[in-house]
Amino acid sequence: MSRYDKITNNIDWGLLATTMAIMAIGLLCIYSAVRVSHISIFFKQFVWIGIGIVIMIIAFAVDYRVHLRLAWPLYGMMVLGLVLVFVIGREISGARRWISLGPLSVQPSELAKIIMIIWMAYWGEKKDYFEGYGMKELVLPAIFIFIPVGLILAQPDLGTSGIVGMIALIMLLLLGIKRSTFITLSALFISILPFGWLSLRDYQRNRIFTFLDPSRDPLGTGYHATQSKIAVGSGGLWGKGFLEGTQTQLSFLPEHHTDFIFSVVAEEWGFAGSALLVFLYIVLVTKIIQIGHKAKDRFGAMLCFGIAGYFTLHIFINMSMAIGIFPVVGVPLPFVSYGGSFMFINMICIGLVLNVSWRRFIF
């Protein structure tokens, strides 16, 4: 068997094919959403995908265990990037989340998601508490988790900060927490909820009020959610047809190429098309979990489980937001929503999972 055969035979082609199928759906939806007024966005997404594939190949080619040595430098880079947002970041719609690098804009909070996964996997690899982590063992990781979460929350970006925090929590639960510690932390979380509510900005509180009662401001804070539900509901079983969605084509649906891209799927392809996309996502996440279970070391397993959690959170929150069962928090849909930074992180995740899968055959 040649070296080429050894490489290609052990690649998880099913995971790769599923990813490409979802990206193809994303390109069709973005084209439908922007073809009338912003067709350049569609061509930019092609560029992001092309660069993303190169990044995925690099993430696959470099032994994932190298990240054990890079965990702290990457963490430092993450914090530095989040701090620089407040110094040289570009403000859009009242939020500082992007840093301009010539013609490109980078969103450090997106990088924080994958770096948090790597750091948590590193921390879990280096620590052994077979009876579960107690309060004493959780103090240090809690501090290092709170730093990026707090910086992202201050941008402000409630959705991304919540996802970074939930990724860390999922990985902690997988590593094991003592029952008494879990109960204590749950009680502590519930007790600080009132203070969390007081710390929210007015527009964030209004989003929650609107989620509970969309009719309170249908032309203001409730407009996005209302138009999204109209689009989803009007799709019916088979949809209105590609390029035939009235909410999409007449631009009644805001942010229809980013946060509300799933509404485009539901309107034009109906329940059948939405179910197909959900099925592909289930296959994607299931395969990542399976690869994690077969990994040869805990670091590789935790990388896969963290990435599975990352995708699951984005998919659940975005789709729930589109159908009105979750507040509007600005969480994009993996491989489908438009965006360079987000696409790059998604492709890094797939590259790392393919890396873990392939290297279990060689060590």
Buried (B, 14 or more C-beta within 10 A) or exposed (E): EEEEEEBEEBEBEEBBEBBBBBBEBBBBBBBBBBBEEEEEBBEBBEEBBEBBBEBBEEBBEBEBBEBBEBBEEBBEBBBEBBEEBEEEBEEEEEBBBBBEEEEEBBBBBBBBBBBBBBBBBBBBBEEEBEEBBBBEBBEEBEEBBEBBBEBBBEBBBBBBBBBBBBBBBBBBEBBBBBEEBBEBBEEEEEEEEEEEEEEBEEEBEBBBBBBEEBEEBEEEBBBBBBBBBBBBBBBEEEBBEEBEBBBBBEEBBBBBBBBBBBBBBBBBBBBEBBEBBBEBBEBBBEBBBBBBEEBBBBBBBBBBBBBBBBBBBBBEBBBBBBBBEBBBBBBBBBBBBBBBBBBBBBBBBBBBBBBBBBBBEEE
